[in-house]
Amino acid sequence: MARARAGDYGVRVPPRTRAAAHPALSPAGRAAVVLVAAVLGSTLAGCQADLGDVQGAAAPREEQPAPDADSGAPGTPLPDYDAASAVGDLVEGFPAALVPVAPGAEVLASSARPSQDGALVDVTLNLRSTDTVEALTAYYTDTLGVAGFAVSPSTVPSALTSLTTFVRTTAPEAPTESVAVGVFDDETERLVTISGQVAAG
């Protein structure tokens, strides 16, 4: 009996093809695949976490209301003018006859205001001078000495080049007046600072 062929019935049968054979993975190869998968899993997890952070940072934030220009928020207050002090000159009421400006010195600042009990006047005087420390100290020692002030020994440490304290009491019942004269030498000029409590006048 003759064998029927596919072409005899007008039907074409495609030739069979064999599936390509894949080489089996060795144990070492399987271990490498597992390791790479684990690394990729960790990397992706980290990337997702980072992406979540980025998305959270990039998410629209709730808008804060802009400050109302008419809300009347107070600004920084300007300092009040202190009539008891002056810059570059002697303030009105400063006892210059008792605590004068050293000859040739420049006035930087001064102040004069009643003490807390009202019995004396608190004074300060800051000067700039080209005279020596010794000359300035001698000038105020002589000037205050004529007014009845005496040098009061002081052991208080000071950063000044020279510091001398003067005191006087004009009467047994009168309050004690005191004046401290400090001189700082910065090698180019001398800065004089005078402060104390003296009688009004």
C-alpha angles and dihedrals in degrees: 000000000000118000113239115237126213092240091059092073098042094250122123118213114201115234116258118254126203120233112248110258116237117209113243117250117250119232089258091052092050090051090051091052092051091050093050091048091052092049092048090048091053092045093050091047089053092047091051091050091049090047090052090052091049092047090048091050092045094046113112111267124220106267117244115225112255115244112265111244089212096048090101096230107181116246128209107302117235115243116260117249111256108217090188094068138051137191120223094003145050112280117237110274095025110148095237092161090063099032105028130183111260113250112272093009124131119229112233099174141337140186139187125183135152116270120246093266092040093233096110141019122250108223136183129182128182120192141177118215141169093211120107124265090248094051094049093046091048092049094055093040090057096041096048091040090059088053091055100264119140128201112259116208112242131189096183109128115239138184089219121104090233132011124180127176123205128192137182139174115201096192138008091253095039121101117255114257121211136188127187118201117194128181125194120196114206091176093252101055141351126251115207122199120187125183137161150106119280138166117275115259 
